[in-house]
Amino acid sequence: MGDTYEKVKVAAVQAASVFLDRAGSTEKACGLIREAGRNGARVIGFPEGFIPAHPVWYHHHVATGAIANRLSVELFKNAVEIPGPETAALAAAARQAGAYVVMGVCEKLPNTIGTLFNTQVYIGPDGALIGKHQKIMPTVGERLVHTGGYGDTFGAFQTTFGPMSGLICGENSNPLAVFALTAEGTRIHVMSWPNHFPTSGDPMRNRVAVDSQAFAQMSKAFVVSACGTVDEAMIEKLAAGPAAEKFLRSPDCCGGSVIVAPNSRIIAGPLGAEEGMLYAECDLELGILMKLRHDFAGHYNRPDIFQLHINRAAPQLYRVHNAAPEALPGLNDADALAPPAPRLAGPDAPEDEMQ
C-alpha cells in the first residue's frame, strides 16, 4: 500500500474586528475559532490585523493629523504581545477546536513602546504557539505605524498533513516570497487581508481573487484567503466624513474571501461584504496531480539557471561589548524579544541558504 494524503477541511473567516479593542477582538476571534471547529475545520484563517484592527485610517485621514495620531496611539495601546494573554486565549480556543489557527494581529514587543509589526500568529491544534510571521514590507500607510520583519519569521511550518504557510496582503504577490514557500513545499497557504483597500485602487476582492489563484497556480497549494470587513462601529470611530462613509458602506468596498484549489479553481466563495465563514474540503492528492505537470521548485525548474537564497538572520540593532546576554534581556538580542521562528518544513541548506 502506498502513501496516503489527507482531506483537510479549512475555513476562511471574514469578520470585522471589534475596532481598536484588543479584549473584544480576542473574545470575538475565540468564538469564531470554536464555531469553525464545531463545523469540522482543521485549518482556520483570519484577516490581517484582526486583533485589534488594521490602520485603515490612513486611507481617509492626513497621516500627521490629530485623528490619525489618536487612532495610532490606540492601536499601540491595544496591540498584542507574543506570547501574552491574547495568544493564550487563542491557544485555548484552538485546542478546543482541534485546529491550526492563523491569526492576524498588530504586534508589539515586550517592554517597548512605539514600534509595531503586522503579524500572523500560528497556533497548533494542541494549543501550542508554533511561531509567527511578521510582514516583511509594510504597504503604503502601514509604514507610518508598522516596521518590517526579517527572515527569522519567514517560512513554512510543519503540520500533521505536511508543510503549511501564510503571508499578509501584498506580499502574497511577491514573486520571490511565493517561490520560497513553493520550494519549502507548502500544501495549504493562508492569506490574510485587511477590510478594504485605499479609495484610489481597485476593489480589494479583485486583487484577492487574482492573487489567490496565481499563488495556487505557482505553488500547487490550496489557498485560504481571509478578508476583513467593515461594521458601523468602525465607520463611526473613523470619523472620516460623508464621502468616506459612503465608500465604506458600498458592498464593493470590502470582503471577497475565497478558497482556491491547486488547479487554480475557486472552490468556495467569494463572499460579499457580509460577515461569514467559508469552508472547503482540501484533497491533498490534487497537489500531486498538479505538480506532476508543473513543479516549479522541482522538475519544472532549472536550478543551474535560477536560484533563490534566503537570509534567515535578523540584524542586531544594539549590543553591549562583553556583556552577558542574560544581563540585558530584551535589549541586546532581538531573539530575546520574540518567540522562535516557525518550524520549517524541511532542513535548511548550509548556512541557512535555500537554493
C-alpha positions in Angstrom: 0.0 0.0 0.0 1.4 3.4 -0.9 1.3 6.7 0.9 -1.9 8.4 1.8 -2.8 12.1 1.6 -5.4 13.6 3.8 -8.5 15.5 3.1 -8.4 18.6 5.3 -11.3 20.8 5.9 -10.4 24.5 6.0 -12.2 27.7 7.0 -11.7 31.3 5.9 -13.1 33.8 8.5 -14.5 37.0 7.2 -15.4 39.3 10.0 -14.9 42.8 11.4 -12.6 43.5 14.3 -14.0 45.0 17.5 -12.3 48.2 16.3 -9.2 49.0 18.4 -10.5 46.8 21.2 -7.9 44.1 22.0 -10.1 42.3 24.5 -13.2 42.5 22.4 -11.5 41.4 19.2 -9.8 38.5 21.0 -13.1 37.3 22.5 -14.8 37.5 19.1 -11.9 35.6 17.5 -12.1 32.8 20.1 -15.8 32.4 19.4 -15.2 32.2 15.7 -12.5 29.6 16.2 -14.7 27.4 18.3 -17.5 27.8 15.7 -15.3 26.7 12.9 -14.0 23.8 15.0 -17.6 22.6 15.6 -18.1 22.6 11.9 -15.1 20.4 11.4 -12.4 22.9 10.2 -8.8 21.8 10.9 -7.3 25.0 9.5 -8.8 28.4 10.3 -7.5 31.6 8.6 -8.2 35.1 9.9 -7.9 38.6 8.3 -4.9 40.9 8.5 -4.6 42.7 11.9 -7.8 41.2 13.2 -6.7 41.9 16.8 -7.2 44.8 17.4 -7.6 46.3 13.9 -5.7 47.3 10.8 -4.6 51.0 10.4 -7.0 51.8 7.6 -7.5 55.4 8.8 -4.5 56.4 6.6 -6.8 55.9 3.6 -9.1 58.6 5.0 -7.1 61.0 7.2 -4.0 63.1 6.9 -1.1 61.0 8.2 0.1 63.5 10.7 -3.3 64.9 11.7 -4.8 64.7 15.1 -7.3 62.0 14.3 -4.7 59.7 12.7 -2.3 60.2 15.6 -5.0 59.5 18.2 -6.1 56.3 16.4 -2.5 55.1 16.1 -1.9 55.6 19.8 -5.0 53.5 20.5 -3.6 50.9 18.1 -0.4 50.6 20.1 -2.2 50.5 23.4 -4.3 47.6 22.1 -1.5 45.7 20.3 -0.7 42.1 21.1 2.5 40.7 22.7 3.6 37.3 21.6 3.3 35.3 23.8 0.8 37.0 26.0 -2.7 36.8 27.4 -4.3 37.1 24.0 -2.3 34.3 22.4 -3.0 32.2 25.5 -6.8 32.7 24.9 -6.4 31.9 21.2 -4.4 28.8 22.1 -7.2 27.6 24.3 -9.7 28.1 21.6 -7.5 26.4 19.0 -7.2 23.4 21.4 -10.9 23.3 21.9 -11.4 23.4 18.1 -8.6 20.9 17.4 -7.5 23.2 14.5 -4.5 25.1 13.2 -5.2 28.8 13.5 -3.6 31.6 11.5 -4.4 34.9 13.3 -3.7 38.4 12.1 -2.6 40.7 14.9 -0.9 44.1 15.3 2.2 43.1 17.4 4.3 45.0 19.9 7.4 43.6 21.5 7.5 43.3 25.3 8.9 46.3 27.2 8.9 48.5 24.2 6.8 51.5 23.1 6.3 53.0 19.7 7.2 50.1 17.3 4.7 47.7 15.8 4.7 44.7 13.5 2.0 43.4 11.1 2.0 39.8 12.2 0.4 36.4 11.6 0.4 34.1 14.7 0.5 30.3 14.1 -1.2 28.1 16.7 -1.4 24.3 16.6 -4.5 22.1 17.4 -2.9 21.2 20.7 -2.8 24.9 21.6 1.0 25.2 21.1 2.3 28.5 19.8 4.1 27.3 16.6 5.5 30.7 15.6 4.7 33.9 13.8 5.3 35.7 10.5 6.0 39.5 10.6 5.1 41.1 7.3 8.4 41.9 5.5 7.4 45.2 4.0 4.6 47.4 5.3 2.4 48.7 2.5 1.6 52.4 1.9 0.1 53.9 5.1 1.1 50.9 7.2 4.7 52.3 7.1 3.6 55.0 9.5 2.9 52.5 12.3 4.5 49.2 11.2 8.1 48.2 10.7 9.1 45.3 8.6 10.0 41.9 9.8 13.1 39.8 8.9 13.9 36.4 7.5 13.8 34.9 11.0 10.0 34.8 10.9 9.6 33.8 7.2 8.9 30.2 6.1 6.5 27.3 6.1 5.9 25.3 9.2 5.2 21.6 9.8 1.7 20.2 10.4 0.3 16.7 10.6 -0.6 16.9 6.9 2.6 18.5 5.7 4.1 22.0 5.3 1.7 25.0 5.7 2.4 28.7 5.3 1.0 32.2 5.5 1.6 35.7 4.1 -0.1 39.0 4.6 -1.9 41.1 1.9 0.5 42.5 -0.8 3.4 40.1 0.0 1.2 37.3 -1.4 2.1 38.6 -4.8 5.8 39.0 -4.1 7.3 36.5 -6.7 10.3 35.6 -4.6 8.2 35.0 -1.4 5.8 32.8 -3.4 8.7 30.8 -4.8 10.4 30.4 -1.4 7.2 28.9 0.1 6.8 26.8 -3.0 10.4 25.5 -2.5 9.5 24.7 1.1 6.7 22.5 -0.1 3.7 24.4 1.3 0.4 22.4 0.8 -2.0 24.9 2.4 -1.4 28.6 2.4 -3.3 31.2 4.4 -3.6 34.8 3.0 -4.6 37.5 5.5 -6.2 40.6 4.0 -7.5 43.9 5.5 -11.1 45.1 5.5 -10.6 47.4 2.5 -8.1 48.9 0.1 -7.5 52.6 -0.5 -10.2 54.5 -2.2 -8.0 55.1 -5.2 -7.4 51.5 -6.0 -9.4 48.6 -7.4 -11.9 46.9 -5.1 -10.0 44.5 -2.8 -12.0 41.5 -3.9 -10.5 41.8 -7.4 -6.9 41.6 -6.1 -7.8 38.8 -3.6 -9.2 36.6 -6.4 -6.2 37.2 -8.7 -3.5 36.7 -6.1 -5.2 33.6 -4.6 -5.5 31.9 -8.0 -2.0 33.0 -9.0 -0.4 31.6 -5.8 -2.3 28.3 -6.2 -1.1 28.0 -9.8 2.5 28.6 -9.0 2.7 26.6 -5.7 0.1 23.9 -6.4 -1.1 24.5 -2.8 -4.6 25.2 -1.5 -5.1 28.8 -0.7 -7.3 30.1 2.1 -7.9 33.9 1.7 -9.5 35.5 4.7 -10.6 39.1 4.3 -11.8 41.6 6.8 -15.0 43.6 6.6 -16.4 46.8 7.9 -19.1 47.4 10.5 -20.9 50.5 11.7 -18.9 50.8 14.9 -15.7 51.1 12.9 -17.2 53.7 10.5 -18.3 55.8 13.5 -14.9 55.7 15.2 -13.1 56.5 12.0 -15.0 59.8 11.7 -13.9 60.0 8.1 -16.7 62.2 6.7 -19.7 61.6 4.4 -17.7 60.6 1.2 -15.7 58.0 3.1 -18.8 56.7 4.9 -20.5 56.2 1.5 -17.5 54.4 0.2 -17.2 52.2 3.3 -20.8 51.2 3.1 -20.5 50.2 -0.5 -20.8 46.4 -0.9 -17.9 46.5 -3.4 -15.6 48.1 -0.8 -14.7 45.1 1.3 -14.9 41.4 1.7 -14.2 38.9 -1.1 -12.8 35.9 0.9 -12.2 32.8 -1.3 -10.7 29.3 -1.1 -8.8 28.1 -4.1 -7.6 24.6 -5.1 -4.2 23.8 -6.6 -5.7 23.7 -10.1 -6.5 27.5 -9.6 -10.2 26.9 -9.3 -12.2 28.8 -6.7 -13.9 26.1 -4.6 -15.6 28.4 -2.0 -16.7 32.0 -2.3 -16.2 34.7 -3.0 -18.1 36.2 -0.1 -19.8 39.6 -0.4 -19.3 42.4 2.2 -21.1 40.5 5.0 -19.5 38.7 7.9 -19.4 34.9 7.3 -17.2 31.9 7.1 -16.2 29.8 4.1 -15.4 26.1 4.3 -13.9 23.7 1.8 -12.6 20.1 1.8 -9.0 20.1 0.5 -7.9 16.8 -1.1 -4.2 17.0 -0.8 -3.8 14.4 -3.6 -4.8 17.1 -6.0 -1.5 18.8 -5.3 0.4 15.7 -6.6 -1.6 15.7 -9.8 -0.9 19.3 -10.5 2.8 19.1 -9.6 3.2 16.2 -12.0 2.5 18.8 -14.6 4.3 21.9 -13.1 6.6 21.6 -10.1 8.3 25.0 -10.1 10.5 24.0 -7.2 11.3 20.7 -8.8 11.4 19.1 -12.2 9.8 22.2 -13.9 12.7 24.5 -13.0 16.4 24.8 -13.9 18.5 25.3 -10.7 21.6 25.7 -12.9 19.9 29.0 -14.1 17.6 30.1 -11.3 18.5 30.1 -7.6 17.0 31.9 -4.6 18.9 32.5 -1.4 17.1 33.3 1.9 18.6 35.2 4.8 17.0 33.9 8.0 19.0 36.1 10.3 17.7 39.2 12.0 20.0 42.1 12.3 21.3 43.0 15.8 20.3 46.6 16.5 22.0 47.1 19.8 24.7 45.2 21.8 26.9 46.0 24.7 30.5 44.9 24.3 31.5 41.9 26.5 28.1 41.9 28.3 26.5 38.6 29.0 23.2 38.2 27.0 21.2 37.4 30.1 22.3 40.7 31.7 20.4 42.7 29.1 17.1 40.9 28.5 15.1 42.5 25.7 17.7 45.0 24.7 20.8 43.5 23.1 19.4 40.4 21.4 16.4 40.5 19.0 15.8 36.8 19.8 15.0 37.7 23.4 12.1 39.9 22.2 10.4 37.3 20.0 9.4 33.7 20.1 11.3 31.2 17.9 10.9 31.4 14.2 8.3 29.0 12.6 9.5 25.4 12.4 10.3 24.9 8.8 9.0 22.1 6.5 12.4 20.7 5.7 16.1 21.1 6.6 17.7 24.4 5.7 20.6 24.4 3.2 24.1 25.0 4.6 24.4 28.4 6.2 20.6 28.8 6.2 20.6 29.4 2.5 17.9 27.7 0.3 18.6 27.2 -3.4 
